[in-house]
Amino acid sequence: GSLVVNYPFDDDEQGIAIYSKSPDDAVFQQLALSYSKENRKMYQGSPCKDMYPTEYFPHGITNGAQWYNVPGGMQDWNYLHTNCFEVTIELGCVKYPKAEELPKYWEQNCRSLLQFMKQV
């Protein structure tokens, strides 16, 4: 896990981790930023220092393929085949948080979710 919003493309023709710009890159960045700006820890860009000390996401967002290459990912497929704009929101460094920690996740993401919905 991590704490970041990633946007298409998740794959590139070379199959390597490199920025893979979609035709709607600016829109995807706006959508991703609308979410991350409301989550202070995400927006700072280095949320998982203990686990991934060199990982940094400027303003809490990243192009999927630049982070790591995912051939055949759902957000790319939906964008290309149905014109559905999807982003992937990674909510935390721990993949399976304990149940008692879930209220904290809600608090950290409530404003982000509302801001994201306003983008419609």
C-alpha positions, -999 to 999 in steps of 0.1 A, spaced: 0 0 0 8 37 -1 -9 70 3 -13 85 -32 -37 90 -61 -25 75 -93 -39 82 -127 -36 68 -163 -18 55 -180 -6 26 -159 12 10 -188 35 22 -216 46 7 -248 81 -1 -235 69 -19 -204 91 1 -181 84 26 -153 82 59 -172 56 87 -174 29 75 -198 7 106 -206 -29 101 -217 -47 125 -240 -66 138 -209 -35 140 -187 -44 175 -174 -79 164 -164 -66 134 -146 -40 155 -127 -68 179 -117 -90 150 -104 -61 135 -85 -51 168 -70 -87 175 -59 -85 144 -38 -49 147 -24 -51 184 -15 -77 176 12 -56 148 27 -27 166 44 -5 135 48 -11 124 12 -4 159 -2 30 161 15 42 133 -8 62 111 15 36 91 34 54 58 40 89 69 50 94 39 74 85 14 47 97 32 15 122 59 25 129 70 -11 93 71 -24 81 106 -31 49 117 -49 48 154 -56 15 167 -41 4 132 -34 -3 122 -70 15 101 -96 12 88 -131 6 51 -127 32 39 -152 58 63 -137 53 47 -103 53 11 -116 41 -5 -149 8 -24 -148 -1 -39 -181 -38 -45 -186 -49 -25 -156 -86 -17 -151 -84 21 -150 -66 21 -184 -90 -4 -199 -121 16 -188 -106 49 -200 -97 34 -235 -128 13 -240 -156 31 -222 -143 67 -219 -146 63 -181 -121 84 -162 -108 65 -133 -80 71 -107 -67 47 -81 -67 60 -46 -42 42 -23 -54 49 12 -25 39 34 8 23 39 -7 -7 56 -26 -30 31 -49 -45 58 -55 -20 86 -71 -32 119 -108 -26 123 -103 -1 151 -81 21 128 -109 25 102 -124 56 118 -90 73 114 -91 65 77 -125 80 74 -114 112 91 -83 115 68 -104 110 36 -138 124 43 -130 159 29 -111 144 0 -141 123 -10 -164 152 -9 -140 174 -29 -136 145 -54 -174 142 -59 -176 180 -65 -155 175 -96 -185 159 -114 
